[in-house]
């Protein structure tokens, strides 16, 4: 196991705090939490369980360790998840545990007082270090506990590169990435179009990448000139037909998994969470894609790789009727046993330890080539967007303007100008 690969698993945030899961590797709750007795049905809000196998793996492991607690998943479509949970909380829903899909969602819910204070779960932890806790620090208090730590890489289809006679995307620049997308666009044996690349509809594909790779850039600043080159690139790719157009992807709710696993695209920037999805699809014989991962493309031809990412966490609903059991689940999810459960299916856990890392890279089906290993060792991982009391409001504006740019209702320059004026007038002033 090389040193950089181990460090990369938790590189998104400097750690000053780690998790206490009852002082044991089994993830039991602290003694003062064990006030409920008898069987408990614990409801947990998650997204697209059929495409996110980590949830079931974690639930199964937890129920084995805690036979008196049964998990009842509240499964929500991934793209609808933030809006649905926002509506649930506003209506007084009592779902016990809420998965924090993004730091933006977390900032919104914590700022509204809708999450239980779980600061008591964040302290020294004997089995390793927990990455990502800094992202949930709200003036020294914590309202969620991370269990997963992801960053973005470039997935690519080896067979399509080989068929085109092209070298794999080894530390490429964005310009080289666009050139590859052009050369890889064509049709398959059945006459179906194959795109050179696929950029999913999330604003982070453009905005977070630009923020991470432009020194001093800040999505909360109200100054967004640093976004122009990345928008020009991604808008240009779809206009030229080298990437599926944004309007089609959004209106047809295209799954990035479908695009890659059916070999409809040769490349795709995406987070490391997708590794578990590919491993499962290959195991179930639902896909035959010959895949690898490469470092995210960079602005300049430099030796260092800068990407973006962030933790994913569980939080306890302030309105939960089973808070003790809910906190027991949070403790387990971030414990060594929880980390083993999700790393066994290819998910990068927040808990860092030699034992977890070794097991992760020994998984059947994981790419073993040096380029894929290097992709797991970026030099710098920036947060997608910093948590703040203004993050949620800024996020709304950035999403709206991103949508208008990508569907062609606004030019890149106009969209960026409107982002700046709206954030400055509506949020910062």
C-alpha positions, 0 to 999 in steps of 0.5 A: 500500500503506498503512502499517498494512497492511504493519505488520499482516503481522508485528504479532504479535510485536516483532522483535529477531531475523531469519533468515539464509538463507545470506545470499542470497535463494535460501535456500541453507543456510549453508556449514557445513551442506552436508555431505550429498552426493547425492540426499536424500529429505526427509520433512516432516510437514504437515496436510491438504495438499488443503486447505492449498495453501501446503505444495505451493507451498513444496515445489515452489519448494524442489525447483526451487531444490534439485534434489538434495532431494526432499520426501516429505510426511507428510500428517496430518488437521488435527484429528489433527495435534498428537496424531499428531506427539506419538505419532510423536516419543514412538515415535522416528519419524525424519520429518525436518521437523515443522511447528509448528502452534501455539506450544503444540505447539512448547513441548511438543516443545522442552521434551521435547528432541525438536527440533534446535537451529536457533539458527544460522539466526536472525540478520540477514537481508538481504531483510526482517524475519522476524516471530514469532521471539520466540514460539520463543525458549527461553532464547535458543535457537531450535528452530524457524523461522517461515515464516508469520504469521497473525492472526484476522479476521471472514470474511463472505458479502457476498451473504447480507448483501445479501440480508438488507439488512444493512450489512457488519460494519464494526468491530462489537462482539461484541453487534452480531455476535451480533445480526447472526448472529440476523438472518442465520440462515435457509434457502437456496433449497434449504431448507437451513439457513444459520447466521448465524455459525460458531465452529469447535471450537478453544478459541482461538475463545473463549479467545484472543479473550477474552485478547487483548481483556481488559487483563491477561488471561493464559491461563497465570495460573490466573485465568479470570473474563475468559472468561465473557462470551465463553463466554456469547456463543458458548454462547448463539449455538449454543443459539439456533440461530444457530451450528452446535452444537459437538457436531455440529461435533466429532462430524461433523468439520465443516470450517470451509472447507466451512461457508463455501465452501458458504455454510452460514454468513454469518460466521466468525471465522478466521485469515488462513491461510484466505485461500489456501483461498478463493482456491484454491476460487474458482480451481478453481470449487469455490465461488461465495462472494462474500466479504470480511473485516472486523476481528474484533469487539471488546468495546467500540465503540472505534476500535482493533482488537485480535485474536490470532494467531501464527506457524507454523514448521518444526522439525527432528526431533532424530531426523532422519537428514538434518539438513543438508538439513532445515536447508536447507529451514527456511532456504529456507521463511523466505527471500525466495523461500519468502515469494514462493512462499506469498504468491503463493497468499494465505498471509501470510509471516513475512518482511516486505518491501515486495516481498512485501507488494505482491505479496500484495495484487495477487493475483487474487481478493483483496477490494479493498474498504476494509473488507477492507484495514482488516481487514489492519491491526489495531492490536494482535495478541496471541499465542494463548497465550504459550510457556512450560514450563507451556504444554502442561500448561495447554493440556490442561486448557483444552481439556478444560474448553472441550469440556465447556462447549461440549457442555453438560456443564458450565455456563460458571461451573462450567467456568471454576471447574474450569479455575482449580482444575485449573490452580492445583492441577495446574500452578502449585502 
